[in-house]
């Protein structure tokens, strides 16, 4: 079982994601999360897919697209750190990514499928890393960050958005 990262293995910004992960096998958590997210969002109406809980907030389509984008970025960070590259990653602008993604023009089922494919790639990456890769360190948000922490951040980011989807998108309609 992959041990939970210590607080010095990541920037404190990511604590909000890591603290959401239950004390279970991270590989199982990631697999179960994907099932939960897909089942949560399966069979929604087009009105639900386009729903925004506030005027300036993202639509549900955009939230799911954002989840896939962030996981892709974090996968790259994870791969790079795990392979021993010491590059420093600067923050990416999620709003710029959103402005250039045009998720509103895409079919929601395609966005869900894309999210699922990204998660399959995440699962493949983390299940095939050698044991010594998990403690390798790169720099994310100007802080030393281990590959292990990045894997937990990926899982926590999805749990964070699952909660938002349940509380602000699906229950409020």
Secondary structure, DSSP 8 states (H G I E B T S, - for coil): ------GGGS-GGGHHHHTTS-SS-HHHHHHHHHHHHHHHHTT--HHHHH--SSTTS--HHHHHHHHHHHHHHHHHHHHHHHTT---EE----HHHHHHTT-GGGS-HHHHHHHHHHHHHHHHHHHHTS-GGGGG-EEEETTEEEEHHHHHHHHHHHHHHHHHHIIIIIIS--
